[in-house]
Amino acid sequence: MANPDEPSCQPRNSFAIELPEPYLFEIYVKKNSDLASFSESRALTHYKSCGRKEGRVCSQIDSKAAFKALVPKSISILEIGPYIRPAFKKDAYNVEYLDAFSTSELREKARAAPGENPANAPDIDYVWKGEPYSQLVKKTFGCVYSSHAIEHQPCLVYHLNQVSSVLEENGYYFIAVPDKRYCFDRFFPESTLADILDAYLLDRRAHSPRTLLRSRLLTTHNDPARHWSGEATVDPLKQPVTKAYGKRIKDTLALWRQRTGYVDGHAWQFTPDNFEHLIQCIYEAELSSMKLEVVYPTIKNRFEFFAVLRKASHG
């Protein structure tokens, strides 16, 4: 019988969340009626050759609601960047919130946004001003959740290590990530390992001028259905150069020169495949303890995919 006075050798977070496979034959043929007669091998070949590219439903995780439902209500959660629409409510989950804005600041933002209700702003537990997460939070959680936040981080490696610092051993990081092919980043190239390591070596803690310039000058519309349909969309680099566009360039340069605080933008452009590759590279290079568990691909007419990472030792 174990001595209760002796320290346990078990990790504090001994639970395991059941994560569905990103592809299941039964779901693939059931959700896609034209494939109902396919055998397992034929269905898998179809999925690999065209089904994934077509955004066909291929697993239980076919929506953000299904993804969030993977997080047990019993687990302690830190939600990063809930803004005024937290994924997890305090009356139903053991959740705390970390945001760059206080509750009052979020309510002010909601008042200025058409159709938003300031009362929806959650009570922020930790107002982040750039300090290490562990210094601000001073506790650990079984799960960290973020939605459309990871692409805003100036240094991806630094962000992963900050998340790791507030996770229990074997804890999970649930992430909703915009797919650059189906949002306003469509014409940007995918981020590469060299891009990630460049930010890491420079220890980048704030966005570069490039992030602001691209966000202000080179984005397109954000309608995923139009992107999925293949509808012709003008590449911002190929738009006619007018005096109005020249003024927009001048105004953007002035915005950078006159900045007084944090300047936001998408630092990274991900697809499910390149995100998987980059996270695996970072882990295998032992730059982070966050190991990829699964990626759920983008579904047709949506503009985001989902990933789960786990804090794990190297070995």
N, C-alpha and C positions, 0 to 999 in steps of 0.2 A: 504494500500500500504506500502511495506517495506521501512524503512528509509535506504538509501544507506550508511549513515554515521555510522550506527550501525553494530557491528561485526556479521557476519553470524553464525548461529548455525549449518549449514550444513557442513559435512566434505568436505575438499578441493577437494578430488577426489570423485565426486558424480556420476561418470559414472559407468556402469557395463558392463563387457565384456560377451558376450553370449558364454557360454562354452557348446559344445555338450555333450550329455550323452555318457558315455564310452561303452554303448551297446544300439543298436537300432535294433529292429526286422526287419524293412524294409531293412536296409543295410545288416544285417547278412544273410538273405535268398537271397538277390540279389547278393551279392559278393561271395557266396558259392553255386554254382549251384546244388550240391547234396542235398541241403536243401530247394530247391525252393518250394516243396509241404508241408513243415512243417507249422503247426499252430503256433500261438504266444507262447502258453504254451510249446509245444514240442520243439520249437527252443530255448527257454530260458533254458529248461532242458538240451538240447544238449550242449549249450554254457557253462553252469555251470559244467557239468560233463566231457566234453572233449574238446569243442571248444576253450576255453580260453587257455587250456594247449597246444593245437595244434597250437596256434598262428594265429587263423583265424581272418580275417578282420571283425570287429564287430561295427565300428563306422566311422564317417567322418574322424577321425584322424588316417590315415593309413600310414603316412609318416612324416618325420621331416618338410617337406615343408608345409604340411597341418597344423601341429602344430604351426609353426611360423606365418601362415596366420591368426591365431586367434588374433594376436596382431594388434590393429588398427593403421594405419599410423599417426593418429592424436595424439596419446598418447606419452608422454615423456618416453624414454627408457634408462636404464643403462645396458649395456651388460658387463658381467663379463667374463674375460678371452677369448677375441675374437681370440687371437693368430694371425694367418695370414689369417684366414677365418671367418670374422665376419658374424653373421647371418643376421644382419641388416646394410644396407649401408646408409651413411649419405646423399646421394643424394635422397634417397627415404623415409627415416624415421627421426624422431626427436630423434636421438640416440647419446649417449656419451659412451666412452669405459673406462673400468677400467681393468688394467692388471698388473701383477708383473714385466713385462718387458716394457721398453720404445719402442717407434717406431723404433729407430736405433738398439736396441738390437733384436727386432723381425726380422728386415731385415737381421741382421747377421745370425740369426738362419735359416732363409729361404735360404740364400746363401749356408749354410752348408747342407741343406736337398735336396736330389735329386728330381728334378721335381718341386720344389717350386719356385715361382716368388716373389722376395723381394718386388716388387711394390705392391703386394697384402696386405702387412702389413698396417693396418689402423693407422691413427694418434691417438695415445693413449692420452686421456684427463687426466687420473688419473693413475699415476704409484704408485702402492701399495707396500709399504715396511713393512707391518705389523701393521700400525697404524689403529685406528678405522675408519671405512668407513666414518662416519659422519664428522670426523675431516679432512679427506682428501677431500671429495666431497663437503661438506657444502651446499647441496641443496637436494631436494627430487624429486622423479620420480613417474610416474604413474605405471611403470612396470620395474622390473628387470628381465633380462634373463641370463641364464647360460647353457652351454652345456658341459657335461662331466667335470664339475668342482666341484660339490658338494661332490663327493666321495673322493676328494683330501683334504678336509678340516680336519685339525687335531681334531677339536671339532665341531660336527654338531650343537649343541645348540648355541655355540658362533657365528657360521656362520649365522644361521637363524636370530639371533638378530642383526648382522651387516647388513644384508639385510633389515630387518625391519627398521633400523635407517635411511635408505636412501629412504624409500618408503613413499608416501603420505598415509593418512588414507584410508583404503579400497583398497590400491594398490595391484598389483599382482606380484607374483614371478613365472615365467615360467621356467621349468627345464627339460632338456634332461638328462636322467640318464642311465648309462650302466647297463644292466641286467647281473648280475654276472654269470648266468647259460650259457651265450652264448658269453663270452669274455674270456680273459686270466685269469680271476679270477675264472674260473669254479670250481676248486677244493677247493676253500676257503669256509668255512662255512658262512652262512648269518650273518650279524651283528645283535646283539641283543640289547635289551633295556639296559641290564647291561653294554655292551660295550659303548653305547652312554653316559650313566650316569657316567661311570668311567672317560671318557675324560672330562665331564663337571665338576665333583668334583675336578679333578686334574687341571682344568683350562688349559688344554693342548693347547698351541699355536704353537707347532712345532711337527713334526712327531716323533714317538717313533722308537727305533731301529727295533722293530717288523715290522713296515710298510715297511721300507727299505729292511729288510731281506726277507720278503715274496715276495716283488715286484721283487727282484733280483734272488731269488732262487726257488720259488715255483709256478711261473706262467706257463701257457701253451700257445698254439697258440691263435690267435685272429680272426679266421675265423668263423663267426656266422653260416653260412650254414653247415659247418662240425659239429658244436656242435648240431644244430637242427636235423641233420640227424641221430644222435646217433652213428656216426662213433667212433670206438674205439680210445680213446686218452689216452696216458700213464699219469697216475698221477705222478707229479714230485716227490712225496714222495716215489714212488715205482720204480724210475729209478735206474739202476745199479750204485753203488758207484765206481767211477773211480778216478784216480789221477787228471784228468782234472776237475772233479766236485769238488774234494777237493781244487784245486787251486781257483776255482770260489768262494768257500766259504771263503777262506782266503782273496781273493781280495775284497769281499763284506764287510768283517769285517774291512779291511784296509780303505775302502771308508768311512765307518761310522766314524772311529777314526780320519781320516784326513779331515773331512768335514770342510768347512769354511763358509758355508752359508746354504740356504734353501735346504733341501733334499726332493725330491718329491716322491709320491707313492699313491696308493689307500688305504686310511685309512678305507674305508667302503665298504661293499659288499651288494648290494641291489637286491631284486626282487620286482616286483610291489606290491605284497601282504605285504612283510615285510616293505617296504618303507612306505606304507599307515599306517600300524600299528605304526611304530616308530614316524612318524610325528604327528599322532593323540595323542599318549602318551605324547609327548613333549608339545603339545598345552594344553591338558587337565590338565597337571601338572602345567600349567601356567609358564613354563620355557621360552616360546616364544609366541609372538603375531601372529605367522604365522600359519594360519588355513588351513587345506587341503580342497581344493575345488573339485578336480577330479584327478584321475590317469587313463591314457590311456595305456592299457597293451601292451606288446611286441608282434610285428607281426612276423610271421614265417620268418626265415632267416635274421632277423634283430637282433641287439644286444643292443637295447636301448628302453626304455619306456619313457613316458612323464607325467609330473605332473604339476598342477597349485596350488599354495598356495595364500592366500590372507591375508593381514594385518588386523586383526580384534580384537576387544576388548573382554575380557573374561566376561562372564555373563550368 
